[in-house]
Amino acid sequence: MTRHCWLILALVIFPVVPTNAQTFQFLPEVDTHFSMNSHVRVYFQAKETREGGDPTQAEIGPSVEFYLKPLIRLHGATEFDLDQAKKRVLVWAIGYRYVPSPSSPTTNRLRLDSTSHLPMKAKILVSDRNRFDLDWQNGKFTWRYRNKLSVERTLTIHSYHPRPYVAVEPFYQSQCNKWSTTALYAGFLFPIGKHVQFDPYYEHQNNTGKTPNQLLNQLGLILNLYF
């Protein structure tokens, strides 16, 4: 597993494509989470995004998460992480996103998520997220399926505990009738106190849904707030 993680990280940092064919951009995001009880959490997301061949656009809206009881084995793999959902074996979520775009009609998106968490040796956490984006734009319906597999582990630096991670996420898009996008990620989670966690990351995205291919290099910064 560790060897595969380093392979993904190498591909992210050193993509084998001409640099003059790539686009670089910065993507900010804020996610605010509110725990309702031990099984339900609500969160609101506001971010700038560019994925699946879409132009750069905003994505704003709420989601509701439902999960099972915490798994004791997951406590060691998620120690010092502020996201309590990672302590659950399975998490379901349903959400709505308002997606305005400067160059096309607004998209109304229904988002369905199912995420499983698996603890490994050496306190490594493997997460597998399956997501459906169901989009309505100007009376037209499209959908896409995306599967994100991520691997992370807590480091100890004196009294501080950042969490590096790598991930890969392919997209299947109905309008292309194929797996048209692959995104590779590498980042760190930086907890600050009990309620704030920063997530700076690098993403390399290859979209083959259009001609010529889109090659995107993106730097993102997510501010996670937990209450």
Secondary structure, 3 states (H helix, E strand, C coil): CHHHHHHHHHHHHCCCCCHHHEEEEEEEEEEEEEECCCCEEEEEEEEEECCCCCCCEEEEEEEEEEECCECHHHHHHCCCCCCHHHHECEEEEEEEEEEEECCEEEEEEEEEEEEEEEECHHHEEEEEEEEEEEEEECCEEEEEEEEEEEEEECCCECCECCEEEEEEEEEEECCCCEEEEEEEEEEEEEEECCCEEEEEEEEEEEECCCCCCEEEEEEEEEEEEEC
